[in-house]
Amino acid sequence: MKRLLHGIDVSNWQGTVDWGAHAKSGVAFAFAKATEGGDWSDRFFRRNWNGMRESWIVSGAYHFGRPKGDPAEHARHFLRTVQAAGGLRRGDLIALDLETNDGLPPDRVARYARRWCRFIEREAGVRPFIYTFLWFAKSGNCAGLGEYPLWIASPQQPRGQPIVPGPWTQWTIHQHSNSPLDRNVFHGSREELTRLGFDPR
C-alpha cells in the first residue's frame, strides 16, 4: 500500500516561512504562490522558492488564475517570475489555482485554463496541476482539463479520501486542511511526485 507524502502550500499571507522547521516536521513537498493575473507577483516567492530548495523539499510554484485576462500573457508573466527566482530544476512542480470565475461563464473559465496550461506545456515542458474546489469543478469551470493532475481542495473530507469531480476520475494531491496552514497529501513516493514535474531533457 502506498504511503501518503505530506506537503503544504503558502503565499504572502504566511509571511516568512521557516522551511527548515517544516522539513524536520515531515513536510516533503510544497507549493508557493508566484503570480496572479498578468502583472502581480508574490513578494515572498523568491524567498520561498529558495527556502524550499535549501531544505530539500520538492518545490512547486502556482499561479492564481484570473480568467478575464489573456492566458498567454499570464503564463509568460508566471514563467518570467519563476525564472527570476532561480528557474526550474528537475522535478519542480507547476500548478494553476483555478477557483474564481471573474464573473465569466464556465466555458470561458475552462478555455482560459486550457490555454494557460497548453502555453506552460509548450514553453516549459511540464504539465501543470489544476488546483480547484469540488463545487467549482462541478459547475463546469474545469471542462477539458481531465488530462492534468488534480489537486483538489476538500478539507471537509478525511485525509486522502476526497470526492473527485469530473472531468477527473482520480485525485493526485488532496488539500485536506486549511487551518492554520494549508496541508496536502500526495498518494505515492517522492520519486513518483517528481516524475510529474519539470524534466530538462
trRosetta pair geometry for C-beta under 8 A, 3 or more apart (Angstrom, degrees):
i j d omega theta_ij theta_ji phi_ij phi_ji
2 187 5.5 82 106 170 131 77
2 188 5.3 -29 -170 -94 138 47
2 189 7.4 -112 -149 -34 99 73
3 189 7.6 66 52 -82 91 65
4 159 7.2 67 -167 149 171 109
4 160 5.4 -93 -91 -79 137 129
4 185 4.2 -14 -174 -166 116 125
4 186 7.0 140 -162 65 62 40
4 187 6.1 -33 -104 -99 71 56
5 28 4.8 -84 -173 67 98 142
5 29 6.3 51 138 3 118 113
5 185 6.6 137 67 -161 47 63
5 186 4.3 -21 59 60 106 97
5 187 7.8 -145 17 -63 82 10
5 188 6.5 -37 -5 73 118 53
5 189 6.8 117 -57 -142 127 17
5 190 6.3 147 -121 -68 144 61
5 193 6.2 -93 68 -39 162 140
6 26 5.4 37 57 130 139 98
6 27 5.8 -94 112 -111 97 45
6 28 5.8 104 59 13 62 93
6 29 7.8 169 98 33 35 76
6 183 7.1 -23 -164 -169 93 99
6 184 7.4 136 -163 82 47 55
6 185 6.0 -29 -100 -102 53 74
7 27 6.1 87 -123 -160 37 82
7 28 6.2 -72 -73 63 78 69
7 29 3.9 -37 -98 76 125 80
7 30 5.4 -173 -165 -76 92 46
7 31 7.4 61 156 -7 127 79
7 58 7.6 -60 -102 64 123 104
7 173 7.3 -42 52 -145 136 121
7 183 7.4 146 85 -162 46 54
7 184 4.3 -29 74 71 95 103
7 185 7.1 165 24 -89 82 24
7 186 6.5 48 -5 -14 124 102
8 22 6.4 -87 16 -154 139 138
8 27 5.5 -31 -3 -132 104 132
8 30 5.1 -6 64 -116 74 97
8 31 7.9 -143 106 34 46 64
8 181 5.7 -17 -144 150 122 119
8 182 6.1 117 -165 84 69 71
8 183 5.8 -34 -101 -104 73 56
8 184 6.7 173 -89 18 20 90
9 30 6.4 159 -90 -166 43 68
9 31 4.1 -9 -116 63 99 95
9 32 7.2 -173 -158 -75 65 32
9 33 7.8 81 170 -41 97 77
9 60 7.7 -52 -107 81 94 121
9 62 7.2 12 -153 5 125 140
9 175 7.2 -43 14 -107 126 120
9 182 4.6 -41 55 95 88 132
9 184 6.4 58 -20 -19 98 127
10 13 7.8 -150 -169 58 67 79
10 14 4.4 -58 -152 20 105 149
10 17 5.5 -7 -146 -73 172 147
10 30 6.8 3 5 -178 100 117
10 31 7.6 171 26 90 58 55
10 32 5.3 -16 68 -112 89 75
10 33 7.1 -114 106 4 50 84
10 44 7.7 -79 132 109 112 134
10 48 6.1 -161 83 -129 124 142
10 181 7.6 -24 -86 -155 86 101
10 182 7.3 -168 -68 43 45 108
11 14 6.5 119 57 5 45 92
11 32 7.1 143 -89 -165 44 60
11 33 3.7 27 -111 10 94 135
11 42 5.9 -118 -160 -124 77 141
11 44 7.4 121 168 57 36 121
12 15 7.3 45 180 -74 51 38
12 33 6.9 -76 -11 69 74 127
12 42 4.9 -157 -42 -154 102 93
12 43 5.9 65 -109 42 125 82
12 44 5.0 156 -102 10 67 114
14 17 5.5 33 124 -73 127 99
14 44 7.6 -152 67 106 84 167
14 181 7.3 54 -108 -120 124 96
15 44 7.0 178 -158 -87 21 149
16 44 7.3 -153 -85 -132 44 123
16 47 7.2 -63 -123 138 73 148
17 22 7.1 -6 168 -20 103 136
17 44 7.6 100 -4 168 99 132
17 47 7.8 144 35 120 88 104
17 48 5.9 51 34 -108 131 91
17 51 6.3 145 82 107 99 159
18 21 4.0 26 123 19 118 118
18 22 6.6 146 96 -18 69 85
19 22 5.5 -54 -147 37 38 112
19 23 6.2 41 154 -22 69 103
19 30 7.8 -120 -128 20 99 162
19 48 7.6 141 -65 -145 123 57
19 51 3.8 156 -11 156 144 103
19 52 5.8 -135 -139 -77 142 41
19 54 6.7 103 90 67 137 95
19 55 4.2 -152 138 -11 104 146
19 57 6.4 -120 -170 3 108 137
20 23 5.7 -53 -149 34 31 112
20 24 6.5 29 154 -17 64 106
20 54 7.7 -47 -68 111 88 103
20 55 5.3 -153 -86 -102 49 116
21 24 5.7 -55 -149 37 32 111
21 25 6.4 27 153 -17 65 109
22 25 5.7 -61 -148 39 32 109
22 27 4.0 -19 160 28 94 144
22 30 7.3 47 133 -66 149 139
22 55 7.1 66 67 147 90 161
22 57 7.1 12 102 -79 113 147
23 27 5.9 -78 -84 63 35 89
23 55 4.0 -157 -39 173 143 114
23 56 6.5 91 -140 59 140 81
23 57 5.6 -122 -89 -58 99 102
27 30 6.3 33 165 -58 122 106
27 57 6.1 -2 119 -120 96 126
28 57 6.6 162 175 -137 22 73
28 58 6.2 24 144 10 72 104
28 190 5.9 -116 176 -90 127 103
28 193 7.9 124 124 32 114 159
29 57 6.1 149 -111 177 25 83
29 58 3.8 -26 -108 64 91 108
29 59 7.8 -136 -151 -47 70 19
29 60 6.6 51 172 -14 99 113
29 93 7.3 47 -170 4 122 143
29 184 7.7 -68 85 85 100 118
29 186 6.5 27 35 -6 144 135
29 190 7.6 171 -53 -122 105 78
29 193 6.0 -106 -67 156 152 157
30 48 7.9 -123 125 177 129 105
30 52 5.4 -142 61 -113 119 123
30 57 5.2 18 9 149 107 135
30 58 7.3 149 20 76 57 63
30 59 6.8 -15 66 -118 82 47
30 60 6.3 -158 103 34 40 92
31 60 3.7 -45 -96 94 76 117
31 61 6.8 174 -156 -79 75 9
31 62 5.0 42 173 -22 122 114
31 93 6.8 -76 -92 93 93 119
31 95 5.8 -15 -134 22 145 135
31 184 7.9 41 9 8 107 154
32 42 7.2 -155 156 87 91 152
32 44 7.4 -121 -170 109 121 92
32 45 5.7 145 132 -131 118 67
32 48 3.7 149 -123 123 157 141
32 49 6.1 -128 57 -62 144 65
32 52 6.9 -139 -20 -31 123 133
32 59 7.8 -27 9 -162 105 84
32 60 7.1 149 14 86 60 63
32 61 6.1 -28 65 -110 77 61
32 62 7.3 178 83 21 29 82
33 36 7.4 4 -179 -48 117 95
33 42 4.6 118 105 -52 94 153
33 45 6.6 -100 95 -87 56 101
33 61 7.9 73 -160 -162 11 63
33 62 5.7 -48 -105 70 52 91
33 64 6.5 8 -143 -31 113 105
33 97 7.6 -17 -111 -16 94 147
34 41 6.7 -36 164 -145 61 78
34 42 5.9 -121 -142 24 14 110
34 45 4.8 90 -119 -136 58 146
34 49 7.8 53 -95 -63 101 120
34 61 4.4 32 -36 -174 130 108
34 62 6.5 162 11 62 88 35
34 63 6.2 -41 62 -77 99 66
34 78 5.9 89 99 -148 126 78
34 81 5.0 139 168 110 107 131
34 82 5.9 -14 -143 -67 156 81
34 85 7.5 -117 -129 -2 108 148
35 40 6.3 134 -162 87 66 64
35 41 5.3 -32 -100 -103 78 62
35 42 6.9 -116 -66 -7 31 83
35 45 7.9 7 -45 -67 59 161
35 63 5.0 -10 68 -122 93 86
35 64 7.1 -147 105 28 49 74
35 74 7.4 163 124 -171 129 77
35 77 5.5 152 -161 122 156 101
35 78 4.7 -136 37 -97 141 70
35 81 5.1 162 -56 15 114 160
36 40 4.4 -23 61 78 89 123
36 42 7.7 89 -13 -51 95 84
36 63 7.1 161 -88 -170 37 63
36 64 4.0 -9 -109 61 90 113
36 66 6.5 80 170 -33 76 113
37 40 5.4 61 50 18 102 103
37 64 7.5 -18 -20 88 61 88
37 66 4.0 7 -90 15 81 144
37 69 5.5 121 -151 -23 79 157
37 74 6.2 -106 179 -113 28 108
37 77 7.8 -14 110 76 51 159
38 66 7.5 -96 -16 57 74 125
38 69 5.1 -164 -29 -173 112 147
38 70 6.6 46 -83 49 138 86
38 73 4.7 5 -127 126 125 109
38 74 4.9 -87 -83 -84 72 67
38 77 5.2 156 -159 -21 49 151
39 77 6.5 -104 -76 -129 33 149
41 45 6.4 -90 174 15 89 139
41 77 7.7 -140 -68 167 93 100
41 81 4.9 -179 -120 -120 119 131
42 45 4.2 107 78 -43 100 101
42 48 7.9 -15 114 18 129 133
44 47 5.3 -64 -166 49 64 113
44 48 5.5 63 138 -26 89 108
45 48 5.7 -62 -144 40 30 108
45 49 5.9 33 160 -24 69 108
45 61 7.3 58 -159 -133 114 106
45 81 6.6 17 101 162 159 114
45 85 5.8 -89 124 -84 97 150
46 49 5.7 -53 -143 34 28 113
46 50 6.4 17 161 -7 63 109
46 84 7.3 -68 -88 115 114 86
46 85 4.1 -153 -108 -122 72 96
46 86 7.5 124 -145 -12 80 97
47 50 6.3 -64 -149 44 25 102
47 51 5.9 28 154 -23 63 115
48 51 5.5 -57 -140 38 29 114
48 52 6.3 34 160 -23 65 102
49 52 6.2 -53 -154 29 24 109
49 53 6.9 21 150 -14 58 108
49 59 6.4 76 -150 -168 63 134
49 61 6.7 9 -99 -81 108 110
49 82 7.5 161 -115 -139 150 67
49 85 4.4 72 50 151 158 133
49 86 6.0 177 128 34 126 119
50 53 5.6 -55 -150 37 37 113
50 54 6.2 36 155 -20 69 107
50 85 7.1 -137 -36 175 88 91
50 86 6.3 127 -78 -25 88 150
51 54 5.8 -54 -143 36 31 110
51 55 6.4 13 161 -5 64 112
52 55 6.2 -75 -152 46 26 99
52 57 4.4 -92 -161 71 79 110
52 58 7.8 -51 171 86 117 21
52 59 4.2 125 115 -101 136 97
53 56 7.7 31 180 -72 32 30
53 57 7.6 -81 -57 50 20 73
53 59 5.8 -12 -64 -51 73 144
53 86 7.5 -88 -18 115 157 160
53 89 7.6 88 -116 24 121 143
58 91 6.2 -98 -137 150 93 112
58 92 7.9 173 -177 -109 69 39
58 93 6.8 54 151 -11 100 115
58 190 6.3 -174 -48 -150 129 89
58 193 5.8 37 179 113 173 128
58 194 5.9 -130 -126 -74 122 90
58 197 7.4 -152 -171 -43 107 151
59 89 7.7 59 50 48 127 102
59 91 7.9 89 39 108 77 88
59 92 5.2 -28 82 -122 94 86
59 93 7.0 -176 101 27 43 81
60 92 6.9 155 -93 -175 41 66
60 93 3.5 -28 -103 76 95 109
60 94 6.9 -168 -156 -68 78 20
60 95 6.1 34 173 -7 120 109
60 129 7.7 -7 -153 19 135 132
60 197 7.8 -119 -92 -106 81 116
61 78 7.6 146 131 -177 119 98
61 82 5.3 157 79 -100 174 114
61 92 7.3 13 1 172 97 111
61 93 7.4 166 21 89 55 62
61 94 5.9 -16 66 -112 83 65
61 95 7.4 -177 93 28 39 75
62 94 7.3 138 -94 -170 49 48
62 95 4.0 -27 -105 73 99 98
62 96 7.0 174 -157 -85 84 12
62 97 5.2 77 159 -35 124 101
62 129 8.0 -55 -102 67 104 104
62 131 6.6 7 -142 3 143 140
63 74 6.7 120 173 157 139 103
63 75 7.5 -108 -21 -103 177 52
63 78 4.4 -43 -82 -102 132 136
63 94 7.9 10 -3 -174 98 91
63 95 7.5 -174 25 93 64 54
63 96 5.7 -23 65 -116 94 62
63 97 6.6 -157 90 19 40 85
63 116 7.4 -145 89 180 141 135
64 97 4.5 -30 -106 68 58 126
64 99 8.0 -51 -149 36 86 98
65 74 7.2 80 -128 151 64 157
65 96 5.5 40 -47 -177 119 98
65 97 6.1 -168 4 77 80 60
65 98 5.1 8 33 -96 140 66
65 99 7.9 132 50 20 95 57
65 100 7.3 -175 87 51 78 83
65 112 6.5 129 -177 127 123 120
65 113 6.3 -2 -133 -91 166 81
65 116 6.5 -122 -112 -13 114 170
66 69 4.9 51 95 4 102 115
66 74 6.9 -177 45 -103 87 142
66 100 7.2 -10 -111 82 55 119
66 102 5.8 85 -169 -68 67 137
67 100 7.4 -157 5 100 100 73
67 101 6.2 -29 35 -157 142 42
67 102 4.9 -162 56 25 86 122
67 104 5.2 -116 109 36 126 143
67 108 6.2 110 160 127 125 88
67 109 4.6 -56 -106 -116 164 64
67 112 4.0 -177 -135 22 80 165
67 113 7.4 -36 -98 -39 102 77
68 102 4.1 -128 -28 145 102 151
68 103 7.4 27 -70 50 119 91
68 104 6.4 180 -77 -40 72 123
69 73 6.5 -106 159 72 106 115
69 74 5.5 106 105 -53 127 117
69 112 7.8 89 64 -142 61 128
70 73 3.8 60 86 14 114 115
70 74 6.5 171 86 -14 58 85
71 74 5.5 -56 -144 39 33 112
71 75 6.1 33 157 -20 67 106
71 112 5.0 170 -67 -161 117 65
71 113 7.6 -146 -117 -62 136 13
71 115 3.9 115 76 97 152 109
71 116 4.0 -115 -164 -62 109 76
71 119 6.5 170 132 -2 95 136
72 75 5.7 -53 -145 37 31 110
72 76 6.4 33 154 -20 64 104
72 115 6.7 -68 -48 154 76 110
72 116 7.8 -147 -64 -99 35 52
72 119 5.2 170 -114 -97 68 150
73 76 5.8 -52 -148 34 30 112
73 77 6.5 32 152 -20 63 105
74 77 5.7 -54 -151 35 32 113
74 78 6.4 35 150 -21 64 105
74 116 6.1 -36 83 -113 116 113
75 78 5.5 -50 -149 34 34 115
75 79 6.4 29 156 -15 66 105
75 116 5.1 170 -63 -150 110 70
75 119 4.0 123 81 99 168 134
75 120 5.4 -130 -150 -57 121 79
75 123 7.2 135 142 31 118 140
76 79 5.9 -57 -146 40 30 106
76 80 6.2 32 155 -20 65 107
76 119 7.6 -74 -45 162 70 136
76 123 7.9 -166 -94 -108 66 178
77 80 5.8 -55 -146 37 28 111
77 81 6.4 29 155 -21 63 108
78 81 5.8 -60 -153 34 28 111
78 82 6.5 24 154 -15 65 106
78 120 7.5 -31 86 -93 135 110
79 82 5.7 -52 -145 38 34 110
79 83 6.2 37 154 -21 65 107
79 120 7.3 177 -63 -117 111 75
79 123 6.1 -57 -82 118 166 133
79 124 6.1 -152 -113 -63 120 117
80 83 5.6 -55 -147 37 30 114
80 84 6.3 31 155 -21 64 107
81 84 5.8 -53 -147 35 29 111
81 85 6.6 22 154 -15 62 109
82 85 5.8 -64 -152 39 32 108
82 86 7.9 -68 170 59 59 60
82 87 6.5 78 135 -122 83 28
82 88 6.4 27 147 -52 128 83
83 86 7.9 -152 -171 62 25 21
83 87 4.9 28 -128 -88 56 77
83 88 8.0 -39 -84 -10 64 77
88 92 4.7 -145 -151 57 81 144
88 124 6.5 98 -12 -160 160 111
88 126 7.2 -148 -159 -18 156 145
88 198 4.4 175 167 -107 125 174
88 200 7.8 165 107 -74 100 92
89 92 5.4 103 55 -30 60 115
89 198 6.8 123 86 79 24 130
89 200 7.9 -38 -153 -39 39 120
90 194 7.3 49 142 175 77 116
90 197 7.3 103 168 103 42 111
90 198 6.1 -132 -121 96 27 85
90 199 6.2 45 -132 -115 82 47
90 200 6.0 -76 -73 -2 86 98
91 193 7.8 60 -164 107 96 77
91 194 3.2 -20 -136 -154 106 109
91 195 7.8 -12 -113 -45 77 29
91 197 4.4 64 -174 71 29 140
91 198 6.6 -37 33 53 19 74
92 126 7.6 -55 87 -106 80 166
92 197 5.0 158 68 -178 27 126
92 198 4.5 4 54 15 87 120
93 126 7.8 -174 -137 169 33 137
93 129 6.6 15 178 -10 110 119
93 193 7.5 -45 -65 165 130 93
93 196 6.7 27 -110 101 99 95
93 197 4.6 -80 -71 -101 61 103
93 198 7.7 -135 -64 -13 25 81
94 120 6.1 -169 129 -179 153 141
94 124 6.9 80 -34 105 160 154
94 126 5.4 113 15 106 122 126
94 128 4.6 -72 108 -106 97 82
94 129 7.1 170 94 16 48 76
94 197 7.7 124 -2 -138 72 73
94 198 7.5 80 -20 -54 104 96
95 128 5.7 136 -114 -173 26 91
95 129 4.0 -27 -107 65 93 100
95 130 7.2 175 -158 -80 80 13
95 131 5.2 54 168 -22 125 108
95 151 5.9 -11 -135 14 135 152
96 113 6.1 140 130 -143 152 89
96 116 5.8 113 -109 108 141 133
96 117 6.3 -85 -17 -72 145 89
96 120 7.9 -152 -53 -8 109 153
96 128 5.1 62 -15 145 93 144
96 129 7.3 -170 26 86 63 53
96 130 5.7 -18 64 -113 97 61
96 131 6.8 -166 89 25 45 80
97 131 4.7 -23 -110 69 59 122
97 132 8.0 150 -164 -72 44 56
98 109 7.3 117 -167 168 108 104
98 113 5.3 17 -102 -100 142 131
98 130 5.8 -20 17 -164 126 91
98 131 6.5 150 24 73 68 59
98 132 4.8 -26 77 -82 93 104
98 136 7.1 168 122 138 83 138
98 141 6.7 175 155 135 114 115
98 142 6.7 122 110 -90 145 91
99 131 7.3 -41 -40 115 106 88
99 132 6.0 175 -77 -130 73 60
99 133 5.9 73 -124 -6 100 104
99 136 5.7 -106 -132 -73 56 168
99 153 7.6 11 -94 22 131 144
101 104 5.1 -140 167 53 86 72
101 105 7.7 61 -178 -74 129 1
101 106 7.2 -56 -122 -85 132 50
101 108 8.0 91 -167 78 91 97
101 109 4.9 -63 -127 -76 82 137
101 136 7.9 -172 -47 -145 97 98
101 141 6.2 -112 -88 -108 103 131
102 109 7.7 158 31 -95 89 95
104 108 4.1 -100 167 85 124 131
104 109 5.5 154 90 -53 113 81
104 112 7.9 88 83 -17 160 133
105 108 5.3 91 61 10 72 104
105 109 7.3 -139 101 -6 36 92
106 109 5.5 -57 -146 36 36 113
106 110 6.1 32 160 -17 71 107
106 139 5.6 -160 -90 131 128 84
106 140 3.5 59 159 96 159 103
106 141 4.7 -108 -138 -73 84 56
106 143 6.9 86 148 -7 105 115
107 110 5.8 -54 -145 39 31 110
107 111 6.2 34 155 -22 64 107
107 140 7.1 -27 -56 143 60 118
107 143 6.9 -23 -111 43 60 141
108 111 5.7 -52 -145 35 31 113
108 112 6.5 38 153 -22 62 102
109 112 5.8 -53 -156 31 30 113
109 113 6.6 26 151 -16 64 107
109 141 4.3 -32 101 -145 138 91
110 113 5.7 -55 -150 37 34 111
110 114 6.3 34 154 -20 68 105
110 140 6.9 -76 -38 149 132 69
110 141 5.7 -179 -58 -177 82 36
110 142 6.1 154 -108 -124 98 6
110 143 4.2 5 -142 48 164 84
110 144 5.8 108 167 35 118 104
110 145 6.8 -131 -149 -26 90 107
111 114 5.8 -51 -144 35 32 110
111 115 6.3 27 158 -15 64 108
112 115 6.1 -66 -152 40 26 106
112 116 6.2 26 155 -20 65 108
113 116 5.7 -54 -145 35 30 111
113 117 6.2 27 158 -16 65 109
113 130 6.9 53 -176 -122 131 117
113 141 7.7 91 -12 157 140 78
113 142 6.9 -44 75 -121 164 57
113 145 5.9 -25 121 -80 129 132
114 117 5.9 -59 -149 39 28 109
114 118 6.2 26 156 -19 65 109
114 144 5.3 -11 -81 110 133 125
114 145 6.5 -131 -79 -77 79 81
115 118 5.8 -53 -142 37 31 110
115 119 6.4 35 157 -22 63 104
116 119 5.9 -58 -154 33 28 111
116 120 6.6 25 152 -16 64 107
116 128 7.7 -30 120 26 93 160
117 120 5.7 -56 -150 37 33 111
117 121 6.3 34 153 -20 67 105
117 127 7.5 29 -174 -156 104 63
117 128 5.1 -125 -124 39 87 118
117 130 7.6 -33 -81 -72 135 98
117 145 7.2 132 -10 -127 160 94
117 148 6.0 -82 -144 -76 151 144
118 121 5.6 -51 -146 36 33 114
118 122 6.2 30 157 -18 66 108
119 122 5.9 -59 -147 39 28 108
119 123 6.0 4 164 0 66 116
120 123 6.4 -67 -134 49 24 95
120 124 5.3 -27 -175 30 66 119
120 126 6.7 -59 150 71 98 78
120 128 5.3 48 88 -38 153 116
121 124 7.2 -61 -103 56 11 78
121 125 7.0 50 -171 -112 47 18
121 126 6.9 -129 -109 68 52 31
121 127 5.8 26 -99 -92 104 59
121 128 7.6 -103 -54 -6 81 83
124 198 6.8 -71 161 -112 101 107
125 198 6.9 82 88 -144 90 74
125 199 6.8 -104 133 63 115 71
125 200 7.8 109 81 -113 145 30
126 197 6.2 -12 -142 -178 128 43
126 198 4.5 -53 -73 -89 136 65
126 199 7.3 141 -90 14 86 67
127 147 7.7 -101 -156 131 133 91
127 148 6.0 -164 169 -121 101 77
127 149 7.1 107 118 -3 109 94
127 196 7.2 -81 68 -170 100 75
128 148 6.0 -6 82 -150 69 130
129 148 6.6 145 -137 162 23 100
129 149 4.7 -49 -111 82 77 100
129 150 7.3 97 -163 -152 83 3
129 151 4.5 55 160 -22 126 117
129 172 6.7 -132 -125 78 109 135
129 173 6.6 10 -153 18 148 125
129 196 7.6 56 -64 148 97 129
130 142 6.5 111 158 -137 150 117
130 145 5.3 68 -62 162 163 135
130 148 4.8 91 -20 105 106 127
130 149 7.2 169 19 82 72 48
130 150 6.0 -31 65 -112 94 52
130 151 6.5 -178 83 28 39 82
131 151 4.2 -35 -92 86 72 116
131 152 7.8 -174 -145 -77 52 19
131 153 6.6 57 -178 -33 88 101
131 175 7.5 51 -148 -20 105 133
132 136 5.1 -129 -177 84 102 124
132 137 5.2 108 120 -54 135 99
132 141 7.3 -180 -146 92 140 114
132 142 5.9 -134 24 -71 175 132
132 150 7.7 -66 38 -150 96 85
132 151 7.6 111 13 76 57 69
132 152 6.8 -30 69 -115 66 58
132 153 6.9 -132 111 16 22 96
132 165 8.0 -86 102 53 117 131
133 136 4.4 86 59 7 88 109
133 137 6.9 -164 85 -6 43 86
133 152 7.6 101 -120 -162 25 69
133 153 5.0 -42 -90 67 72 107
133 154 7.6 139 -143 -72 62 64
134 137 6.2 -65 -153 39 25 105
134 138 6.1 20 156 -17 65 113
134 152 7.0 55 -63 -166 74 111
134 153 8.0 -120 -15 77 72 67
134 154 6.0 72 -38 -96 112 102
134 162 7.8 -157 -68 178 110 102
134 163 5.7 41 -114 81 135 111
134 165 5.2 151 -144 -43 62 125
135 138 5.6 -57 -142 40 32 112
135 139 6.4 37 156 -27 64 105
136 139 5.9 -55 -155 27 29 113
136 141 5.2 -51 168 46 80 138
136 142 7.3 85 121 -30 84 106
137 141 6.5 -97 -101 57 32 86
137 142 4.4 -18 -128 13 81 135
137 165 3.8 130 98 96 129 144
137 166 7.1 168 150 72 108 46
137 167 7.9 -131 -173 5 108 58
137 168 7.7 -35 -168 12 151 104
138 165 5.1 -108 -59 -141 77 133
138 166 7.6 85 -104 44 58 81
140 143 5.6 2 -172 -39 71 111
142 145 4.6 -83 -178 39 81 129
142 165 7.4 101 48 105 141 117
142 167 6.3 -148 116 13 97 91
142 168 8.0 -31 132 -20 140 95
143 167 6.5 97 -131 -34 40 126
144 167 6.9 109 -22 4 15 162
145 148 5.2 -44 180 31 82 115
145 167 6.3 140 57 47 62 119
145 168 8.0 -36 100 -53 83 91
146 166 7.5 -32 -85 -172 117 63
146 167 3.5 -93 -59 119 111 109
146 168 5.4 179 -129 -79 78 50
146 169 7.5 51 -159 -9 116 80
149 172 3.9 -12 -173 2 104 164
149 173 7.3 65 146 -1 113 90
149 196 5.9 25 -35 -160 156 139
150 164 6.9 98 98 -141 163 95
150 168 4.5 13 -49 -105 144 164
150 170 7.2 171 34 100 123 48
150 171 5.0 -90 91 -127 114 57
150 172 5.4 139 57 12 58 90
150 173 7.5 -157 108 39 52 66
151 171 7.9 94 -108 -166 21 89
151 172 6.4 -51 -70 71 60 95
151 173 4.1 -2 -120 64 82 112
151 174 7.9 -156 -158 -67 52 21
151 175 6.8 56 165 -25 86 100
151 184 7.4 -16 -158 -138 101 138
152 162 4.7 155 96 139 133 159
152 163 7.9 -148 164 71 150 52
152 164 6.8 -122 -53 -109 160 60
152 165 7.5 149 -120 15 126 91
152 171 5.1 -72 10 -124 123 121
152 173 7.3 168 23 87 59 60
152 174 5.8 -16 66 -114 91 63
152 175 6.9 -147 99 24 43 81
153 175 4.3 -19 -111 62 64 127
153 178 7.4 37 -159 -60 108 127
154 157 4.5 3 140 20 113 117
154 162 3.8 122 51 -132 150 108
154 163 6.2 174 -135 32 150 74
154 174 6.3 -53 47 -157 103 92
154 175 6.9 124 25 68 53 70
154 176 6.9 -15 81 -103 71 55
155 175 6.7 -43 -61 123 80 81
155 176 6.0 108 -116 175 54 31
155 177 5.5 100 -131 -104 103 27
155 178 5.1 -80 -70 0 148 96
155 179 8.0 74 -159 7 153 87
157 161 5.4 -140 162 93 108 77
157 162 4.8 137 72 -108 152 50
157 163 6.1 -171 -74 -11 147 77
157 174 7.6 -89 84 -166 117 127
157 176 7.0 -92 80 -127 76 85
158 161 4.4 20 72 43 94 123
158 176 7.4 -9 151 -148 26 125
159 174 6.9 142 -158 104 51 130
159 176 4.2 63 -105 -171 70 170
159 177 7.7 -17 -85 -28 101 98
159 185 5.8 85 -176 -8 97 144
160 174 5.9 175 -90 41 31 151
160 176 7.2 -20 -20 -70 49 144
160 185 5.4 -51 -70 90 84 148
160 187 6.4 109 -140 -81 100 104
161 174 7.7 72 28 -139 27 167
162 171 5.3 78 60 -57 118 164
162 174 4.6 -174 -22 -126 123 114
162 176 7.4 -129 -63 -88 100 82
164 168 5.3 -106 179 101 104 106
164 169 6.7 57 131 177 142 16
164 170 6.1 -49 -122 -116 161 16
164 171 5.2 -138 -94 -43 105 89
165 168 6.6 62 77 41 52 97
168 171 7.0 78 139 -78 143 51
171 174 5.6 55 144 -67 146 89
171 187 7.7 93 93 2 88 123
172 186 6.8 -6 157 -134 67 85
172 187 7.6 -129 -155 32 35 90
172 196 7.3 123 -172 -118 142 167
173 184 5.2 8 179 -178 106 125
173 185 7.1 167 -154 80 62 38
173 186 5.2 -30 -100 -87 80 79
174 184 6.4 157 81 -154 43 70
174 185 5.3 -10 57 54 95 87
174 187 7.9 52 -2 -33 108 97
175 178 6.8 45 157 -67 111 92
175 182 5.8 -26 -152 -172 117 99
175 183 7.1 131 -154 79 63 39
175 184 4.9 -38 -94 -92 61 89
176 183 6.1 -49 60 94 81 91
176 184 6.9 135 8 -116 78 34
176 185 6.2 14 -6 4 126 104
177 181 7.6 41 112 79 104 57
177 182 7.1 164 94 -147 62 33
177 183 4.2 11 57 42 105 108
178 181 7.8 -109 -160 119 34 20
178 182 5.1 4 -120 -98 69 72
178 183 7.7 -143 -71 19 34 68
186 192 7.9 177 145 92 119 103
186 193 5.2 48 143 -91 162 120
188 192 3.7 -84 155 81 131 145
188 193 6.2 159 88 -48 110 78
189 192 4.7 100 52 6 76 100
189 193 7.0 -136 98 -4 43 87
190 193 5.7 -57 -151 36 32 112
190 194 6.3 24 157 -14 67 107
191 194 6.1 -56 -143 39 29 104
191 195 6.6 38 154 -28 62 103
192 195 5.8 -49 -153 25 32 117
192 196 7.6 30 150 -17 58 100
193 196 6.0 -60 -169 28 39 109
193 197 7.3 36 140 -24 65 108
194 197 5.1 -51 -157 25 51 122
